[in-house]
Amino acid sequence: MGNLILNTILSRSSIRAYQDEKLCEGELEFLKKAALASPTAMNRQEQRFIFVTSDEKRERLEQAIVEGVIASGNEAFIERMRSRGGKVTYNAPLVVIICAKPSHFAPVDAGIAVENIAIAAKSIGLGSVILGMPASAFNRPGAEEVKREFGFPEGYEFQIAISVGRSAASKEPHTWDESHVIDL
Ligand SMILES: Cc1cc2nc3c(=O)[nH]c(=O)nc-3n(C[C@H](O)[C@H](O)[C@H](O)COP(=O)(O)O)c2cc1C
């Protein structure tokens, strides 16, 4: 028993291995609704949700991110990618890229939306992992072509992404420190 929403929030964790099975139209529609229902500052709704499901685009995305991470020369990033088997989207059948017009609240809006998607996915038995790493593909010099390839509207920038699919591994949710809440 207990509260269904809270149980979903408490049991979500980052999944980094997925079954080789596509999501059905109903699941995709459900996740699109969860994304679009996210609140945005001043209700501007200036973010766009790019649902990448085709094999060709998913492979291309993975390749562009890996190239971007290597080109960044950021050893910590490169090592983290290596430690995860050289994978950045983990062969998930769906990657949602959230892009937005740069603004003060764009990263906050995107963070809210990506968590909406993660919780919605969990609520229908899907796994997910939020991805900051794809920034390496879209924020590097000369990335305009890659952004066009992935349908970014003119002037939009990468904010965050999320892989979603049927889990092929389990992971305990992270632990936390109660003292991080300050009661006044
Ligand atoms: C903004 C943000 C960016 C993240 N980027 C990545 C990423 O690029 N790759 C990855 O495997 N996990 C990424 N994560 C997942 C975190 O590592 C994960 O949420 C954290 O370790 C807590 O674990 P949990 O989600 O299982 O509770 C990201 C999470 C957030 C919130």
The ligand as an SDF file (V2000), in Angstrom:
LIG
                    3D

 31 33  0  0  0  0  0  0  0  0999 V2000
   21.8120   16.0250  -14.5670 C   0  0  0  0  0  0  0  0  0  0  0  0
   22.2000   14.5650  -14.5860 C   0  0  0  0  0  0  0  0  0  0  0  0
   23.0890   14.0920  -15.5320 C   0  0  0  0  0  0  0  0  0  0  0  0
   23.4180   12.7260  -15.5740 C   0  0  0  0  0  0  0  0  0  0  0  0
   24.2120   12.2560  -16.5820 N   0  0  0  0  0  0  0  0  0  0  0  0
   24.4690   10.9340  -16.6610 C   0  0  0  0  0  0  0  0  0  0  0  0
   25.1960   10.4090  -17.7750 C   0  0  0  0  0  0  0  0  0  0  0  0
   25.5880   11.1290  -18.7040 O   0  0  0  0  0  0  0  0  0  0  0  0
   25.4210    9.0670  -17.8150 N   0  0  0  0  0  0  0  0  0  0  0  0
   24.9500    8.2330  -16.8390 C   0  0  0  0  0  0  0  0  0  0  0  0
   25.1690    7.0170  -16.9430 O   0  0  0  0  0  0  0  0  0  0  0  0
   24.2590    8.6940  -15.7740 N   0  0  0  0  0  0  0  0  0  0  0  0
   23.9940   10.0230  -15.6750 C   0  0  0  0  0  0  0  0  0  0  0  0
   23.2330   10.5020  -14.6360 N   0  0  0  0  0  0  0  0  0  0  0  0
   22.6950    9.5730  -13.6340 C   0  0  0  0  0  0  0  0  0  0  0  0
   23.3240    9.7710  -12.2480 C   0  0  0  0  0  0  0  0  0  0  0  0
   24.6330    9.2470  -12.2730 O   0  0  0  0  0  0  0  0  0  0  0  0
   22.4400    9.0900  -11.2050 C   0  0  0  0  0  0  0  0  0  0  0  0
   21.1760    9.7040  -11.2000 O   0  0  0  0  0  0  0  0  0  0  0  0
   23.0360    9.1530   -9.7990 C   0  0  0  0  0  0  0  0  0  0  0  0
   24.2170    8.3920   -9.7430 O   0  0  0  0  0  0  0  0  0  0  0  0
   22.0630    8.6570   -8.7260 C   0  0  0  0  0  0  0  0  0  0  0  0
   21.7030    7.3150   -8.9940 O   0  0  0  0  0  0  0  0  0  0  0  0
   20.1680    6.8800   -9.1940 P   0  0  0  0  0  0  0  0  0  0  0  0
   19.6180    7.6600  -10.3580 O   0  0  0  0  0  0  0  0  0  0  0  0
   20.2290    5.4140   -9.4740 O   0  0  0  0  0  0  0  0  0  0  0  0
   19.4370    7.2080   -7.9360 O   0  0  0  0  0  0  0  0  0  0  0  0
   22.8810   11.8390  -14.6040 C   0  0  0  0  0  0  0  0  0  0  0  0
   21.9750   12.3360  -13.6480 C   0  0  0  0  0  0  0  0  0  0  0  0
   21.6180   13.6680  -13.6430 C   0  0  0  0  0  0  0  0  0  0  0  0
   20.6060   14.1470  -12.6230 C   0  0  0  0  0  0  0  0  0  0  0  0
  1  2  1  0
  2  3  1  0
  2 30  2  0
  3  4  2  0
  4  5  1  0
  4 28  1  0
  5  6  2  0
  6  7  1  0
  6 13  1  0
  7  8  2  0
  7  9  1  0
  9 10  1  0
 10 11  2  0
 10 12  1  0
 12 13  2  0
 13 14  1  0
 14 15  1  0
 14 28  1  0
 15 16  1  0
 16 17  1  0
 16 18  1  0
 18 19  1  0
 18 20  1  0
 20 21  1  0
 20 22  1  0
 22 23  1  0
 23 24  1  0
 24 25  2  0
 24 26  1  0
 24 27  1  0
 28 29  2  0
 29 30  1  0
 30 31  1  0
M  END
$$$$
